[in-house]
Amino acid sequence: MVAWKILQAVGSGAYAPLAHSIFGNVLFSGSLRTCLLKSLVHNALLFNAHVRVMHRRELCVLNGVYMRGVRKIAGLVRYTSGSATDLEVRVLAYFPSVDCVRFRQRLNYL
């Protein structure tokens, strides 16, 4: 199996059980949901992603899983055609892009 497909499966596997009960639950604070998303889902999804050379398709797949959690926390899931763009959701939720996270990891790695 291709490495990025494994990362996608691991990230989705970490996200799916918590999607509705934690990330979509407004009873939890936004900072707690953000902390859990970053520590549980994004760390599993982006594990060693900074050392891989990824093509456009691979980044799109990782971005899809990444943005699913960010959208759930922001309350702007993409079910309608007129929903907010990824950039608008990231700005609203104060999340960097997947590329930015990978570049930060790469700089820390050096």
Order of alpha helices (4+ residues) and beta strands (2+ residues): alpha-alpha-alpha-alpha-alpha
